[in-house]
Amino acid sequence: MSNGNLDEIKEFAGKLTGIKVWEKESGIDSLTNVKSLTYRMFTTKENAASHCNTGNPKLVLDTIISWIKIIKKRTM
């Protein structure tokens, strides 16, 4: 997707029928030269699947802080 082009966003959104499709269409599969890749999908069950995960900001922020701590340990 390119920088918020509404037509591209609509086309992309229309293809999303599940997590496997999202992974394929979002380009994760095309990142073949990365050394490490982790992503976290927040779910409806966690009350965090809404836009920007606004339903459960504590979970989102705790996850980000945890990730930062892991990255810091790697670089030390």
Helices and strands as residue ranges (DSSP letters): H 6-15, H 19-26, G 28-30, G 51-53, H 57-75
